Amino acid sequence: MANYNFTAREILQKEFKTKMRGYDPVEVDEFLDDVIKDYEQFNREVLDLKEENQRLISKVDQLTKSTETLSRIRQETPKQASPATNFDILKRLSNLEKEVFGSKLLSNDNDLDQTKQF
């Protein structure tokens, strides 16, 4: 962390010696008041950014853990899902065969039944 030379309070309490033809004390005070306001605003922004940084670091850690868990699950899943997937494919193939060849098979069966009757 950076080392600062002054705090806002030190700037506010700073007393300047006056010399002949020196700076106008009122003007110096007004300027220092503006510097203090800026300094305090910068301190607030730094604190806010530190808090946001910590929050984002926590979020990154959480998402990294989630990603690792999902990767592990994904690696394990194909081994487990493969038989079910093959079964589903066979079932779909059977249904398609029934759709495509079912009407032909039924008509062939009907033709056979009709020829048996004669």
N, C-alpha and C positions, 0 to 999 in steps of 0.2 A: 504494500500500500504506500502511496506517496506521502512524503512528509510535508506538511504545510507550515509556512512561516507564521501565519496569523489565523486566529479564529475570528468569527464575526464580533464577538464581545471585545477582543483585543483591539480590533479596528475601531470600534465604537469608543472605547475608553482611552485611546491614544491622545496624548496631549502634545501639542507642538509648541516649541519655544518661539516667541515672537522677537523679531529683530527689526531694526529700522528698515523701512520699505519692504517689509515681509509680505507674505500672502494675506489676503483678506480672510480672517478667521471664519466668517459666516460662509463664504464661498467654499472653504476647505471642509467645513462641517457638512454642508449640503452635498458636496461631492462624496465624502466619506459615508454619508447616509445612503446614497445610491449604491456605493460599492458594497456596503453591508447587505442591502437588500438582494443584490445580485449574488453575493457570497452565500447567503442563507438559501436562496433559490437553488443554487448549484448543489449545496449540501442535501437539500430535499430530493433533488433529481438523482443524485448519486445513491441515496438510500433506496429510492424507488427502483432504480435500475439493479441494485444489488438484490432486492427482494424478487424482482422479476427474473433475474439470472438464476437464483436459487430455485424458483418455481419451475423454470424451463429445464434446469438440470434434473430436477426430480421427474419431470414429464418425460424427458429423454430416457432416463433410467427405466421408468415404467414401460415405455414403448419398446425399449430394447429387450426387456424381460418378456414382454408379450410376443415380440417377434421371434425370440429364441424358442419360446413355448410352441408357437405355431409351426416353426420349422421342424421341431422335434415331432410334433403330431403329424405333420405332412409326411415326414419320412416313415413313420410307423403306419400310416393309413393305407398306402397302396398294398402292403402285405396283407392287411386285413380285408380290404375291400375287393381284392381281385376275384375270389370265388363268387361273391355276390354279383359282381359285374358280369362275369362269364355266364352265370345263371340267367341274369336279366337279358343278356344278348341272345341266349338260346331260346328264351321264352318269346322274345320279340320276333325272332326268326320263325319260330313255330306259328305264331299268329299271322305273320306275313304269308307263310306257305298256305295256311288255311284260307286266307283272303284270295290269294292268287289262284291256287290250285283247288280250293275247296269246291267251287262251283263245277269244275271239270270232274272232280272226284265224285261229287254227288250225282252228276249227270251220267257218269260211267256206271255208278252203282245202280242207278235207276234203269239204265239200258240192260244191265245184267239181270236185274230183277224181272224186267219185261220179257227178256228172252227165255228166262227160266219158266215163265208162265206159259209160254207157247209150247 
